[in-house]
């Protein structure tokens, strides 16, 4: 083989390598990408998924997908917007690819340390945290933390039913229930040590709890959704027709939404345990959920009930639309989607606040019918 032939072969080999690198990410070879993923602790399946993301978006630094949530979000947005713009989001292969991307994005959000491990002590609770105060044989009351000191929690005077004349909170044992933003639901028992009614804003003092029960871990990320909807009681969630109709049932007002549930307000009194079909819209696209009410909070003053629905979305395209909204993934004609939170912390803060202070958000439920 002549020297000229060897030089030509060498240039051809370099060209092939450059093409492979371009397809796997500009300036980054496929072996290097897989090695970086393995070093970062990613599984082979996750590396393959992220490699396709880097290839689809021609990412300049593909390895950033292993450590940068912002880089991941931008790539998902590019892919989603392209499918949406070209009317290809409901093509089975594309819908399945987006499903994988959003499932991975959820894993990233839920693997944050504060989500995985939570907290142990009430000393770590934030000022403004909504609380539900329960007295044995005395009822349930709403409150929030106004101050967190070294010795106690100071909470706003609990709101609820009218207490008997002469009732004093001081010395009472209470059970405190809360949903911590970006985390999960907690319960702890404590004692009221101070009852200060003579202040401009009356407060109670509660002893700190060094051990709190974490009732559940988040299985999904929620996004606040202020939109009208229709709710219909059904015999069983699995019997629901997920074809959007835009009519029937009772009017409701959505409070938040996730891929596996929602919170909504309905007129009148409703109870936990009932099965519902819920239809609403995200960015003018219909979304249908079906599930079971796990918690119902009745506001006697407003004659409204806040329902927490554990649900499923059978249609993969609808599920992808919900997750795009929750993670703040925009669309070409829907910049308003940025109101869907870009991070789980803000999402949980707004949703958990609504979950307790139903009286402060009841204006959005005007026109609801009784369920």
N, C-alpha and C positions, 0 to 999 in steps of 0.2 A: 504494500500500500504506500503510495507516494505521500510526501509531506503535505501537498495541497489537499489530498483526500482526507488526511487526518485533521487538518485545520477545518475543512468543511464539516466533518462529522462533529468536531468539538463545538462549532457554532450552532449546529442543529441541536445538540444535546443541551446547550445553554438555553436555546430558544424554548425547548420542551419544558425545562425546569421553570423558566419564567412564566410560561403559560399555566403550569400547575400552581405556581405561587399566586398568580393573579386570580385563579379560580378559587383558591382557598383563602384569599385575603391578600391585599396588596402588600408585597414585600415581606411575606411571612409564609414559610413553607408548611406543608401539611404535617410532616413529622414533628416540626417544632411546635406547631399548634397542639397536637396530641400530647406531646411531652409536657408542655406548659399546663395543659388541663389536668394531666395525671399528677403533676407536682402540686397543683392547687387542691387536689382531693376530689376532683369531679369523676363521676362514673363514665364509662365508655359511651353509654347511651346519651348522657348529657353533653359530652364532648361532640358527638356526632350532630346533635341538634344545634349546638352553638356554632359548629363549623358550617352548617348550612346557612345559619343566620349571617355569619360573616361573609359567606360567598354571595348570598342574595343581595346584601347591602354594600358589598365591596368595601368593607371596613378597612381603614388604613392601618389600624392597630388591633387585629382580631383578638389578641390575648387580653385586651381590656374587658372583654365579655366575662372573664373569670373573676374580675374584682370590682368592676364599675357597674352599679345599678343604673346610673344615668346612661351609660353607653348601651346597656341592654334595652332600656326603655326607648331610646332613640331608634335603635334597629327594629324593634317590634313595631314602632310607629310607622317607620318607612314601609315595612312589609304590609302592614294593615291598610295603610292609606293607599298603597298601590292596588291592592285587591279591591278595596272599596271604590276607588276611582274608576277602575276598569270593569266594575260589576262582576267581580270574580270571587267575592267572599263566600258565596254559597256553593261554589264548586267543591265537591266532596274532598278532593285532595288538599285544596287550599284551606278549607274549614278544619280538616284534621291537623294540618300543620299549625294553624293558629291556635287550635286547642292545645297542642303540645307546648307552644310558646307561652300561652297564658298559664298553663299548669305549672310550668317551670318558674314563671314570674311570681306566682303565688307562693311557691316553695321558698324563693328568695325572701319574700316579705315575711313569711311565717317562721323563717329560721333566724330572724333577728334575735339576739340574746334576750331582750326584754319581753319578747313574745314567747320564746321557748321556756324560759325559766321563771318569769314572773317575779314577785316579791314575797317576802315572808312577814314583814312588820308593817303596821299602820304608820310608822314613822316615815315611810317612803311614799305615802299618798300625797297627791298634789292639792294645793289650794284651789277651790272651785269644783273639786270632784263631787258629782251628784251621789247622794246616798239614799237608801231606803232604811228607815229605822223601824224595827218590829218589837213591840212589847207583847209579852205573852198574855193572851186574853185581853189585850188592850188595843189591838189594831196596828195598822201600818201607816207610816208617815213619811213625807218627803223632806229632804234637807240637802245641805251641801257643806263642804269644809270651808271655813272662813280663815282658819289659821292652824298651822301645824307646828307646835312647839316641842321642846325637849321633853316636857312632862305630860302633855295632853293634846287632844284634838279639840279645836273650837269649831262648833257647827252652828249654822243658822237655826233659829227656833223652828222645830219641825212643823210642817203643815199637813193637815189631815182633818179627821173628824173632830168635832167639838168634844173636849175633855170635860169630865165632871167638875163641878165647883170644888175648889180646894185641892185639886190634883197638883202634885209636885213631881217634876222629873228627877229631882235630886235623889240619889241613892238607888234609882231604878236600874235593874239589869236589862240590857237590850241586845238584840241581834242586829248587826249592821250588814246590809247587802249592797254591793256596788259592782259596777262593770267598769273596770279600769281601761281607759283609752289605749288602744294599741295592744291590748293584752287579753284579759278574760274576766269572768265573773268571780268575785271573792265574797266570802262570808266570815265574820268573826263576832265573837261575843265580848261585851264590855260592860262598863258601869258608868252611869252619869254621876260626875263628881261636882258639877257646878250648874246652877240654874240662875241666869242673870237676865231678869225681865225688865230691869230698870234702865237698861242701856238704850240708846237711840235705835239700835238694831239688836234685839234680844238674841242671846246665844246660850248654848249649853256646852259644858266641858265633858269630854269623854276620855276615859283612861285609854292609853295606848295598848294595843294587842301585839304581842311579839310573835304570835302564830296566827296565820290566816289560812282558811281553806280555799284552795283554788278549785272552783267547781268545774271548770271546763277550759280546754284549750281552743283557741280560735281555729276553725277549719277553713275559713275563708276571710277575705278582706271586704269590708262593707264600704259603700259610698253613699252619702246623703242624697236623697232624691225627692224633690218637692214637685210631685206631679199627680194629676188626677188618675184614678183607676176604677176598675169594676171588680167587685168581689162576689163570688157565688158559692154558697155552701154545697158540698158534694158528698156522696156516700163514701167514696174512697179515692185517694189521690191518684191511684193507678188507672182509674176509669175516666180520667179527664181527657177531653179533646183539646189539644194544644193549638188548634187552628184559631188565629185571632178573629174575633167577631166585632169588637168595638161596641157591643150592646149587651143587655141582659144583666141580671144580678143587681147589686146595690152599689151606689157610688162610695168611693173611699178616697183617702188622700195618702199617697206614699210618703214614708219618712226616710227609709233607707233601703238599699237593695244589695244583694250579693249573689254569687252563683248558686248558693244553696239556701237562700232564705230572703226574708224581707221584713220590714216593720211598716205597719200601716195603721191609720186611724179610721174608725168607723163610728157612725152615729149610734147612740144607745149603748146597751150593755151586752157584751159578748163574753164567752168563756173559753178557757183553754180546752184543748182536746178535740175541737171541731176540725173538719177537713174543708179546705177552701181551694177554689180556683181563682187566681188573681191575674187580671190583665191590665197592663199599663203601657206606657211608651217611653222609650229612651231615644232622644233626638228624632222624634217623629216615626220611629220604628216600633212596631208592636212587640211586646214581650209578655209571655204567658208563663206563670208559675203555678205549681200545684203542690200542696203540702198540708201540714198539720200545725195548728196553733199550739205553741209550747208555753206561751205566757200571755196573759191578758191583764192589762192594768186599766181599771175603770176610773174615770175622772167624773165624780158626781156633780161637781159644779158646772162643768161644760157638757155633761151628758155624752161623753165620748169614751171610747175604749181604744187603747193602744195595743195592737196585736203583734206578737213576734211569731213569725211564721217560719218553720223549718220546712224547706221546700226543695224541689228539683226542677230543672229546666230540661225538658226532653229534647228540644231542638238545639243542635250544636251551634247553629248560626246565632240563635238568640242568646245562648250562653256566652259566646264570644263577644257579642255586643254589650252584654252586662259587664264582662270583665274589662273590656276596653274602656267603658265608662268609669269603672271603679279605679282603674290605674291611670286615668287621665290621658288615655291614648286618643288623640284628636283625629278628625277626618277633614277632608278638603273643604266641605261646606258646613262644618260643625265646630267652629272654634269655641262655642259655648260649652263643649264637652269638658273644657278645662275646669269647669266647676266640679266635675268628678275628681276627687282628690288625687294628687300626684304621689302621695305617700300615705302609708297606713296609719301613722300617728294622727294626722289631721282628720282622717276619715273616722277613726274611732272616737276622737274627741267630740266631733259634732254629733255622731250617732248616739253615743252614750249619754250626752247631755239631753238630747231629745227624749231618750227612753225614760228618763225620770221626770223631767219637767214638762209633762204633757200640757199643762195649763198655759205654758208660755208659747206653745206652738199650735194651739188649737185654732187660731184664726184661719190657718190653711185648710181646715176641714169643713168650712162653711158649705152647706148644701149636701152633706152626707146624709144618707138614709139609715134607718135602723136596720141592724142585721138580725 
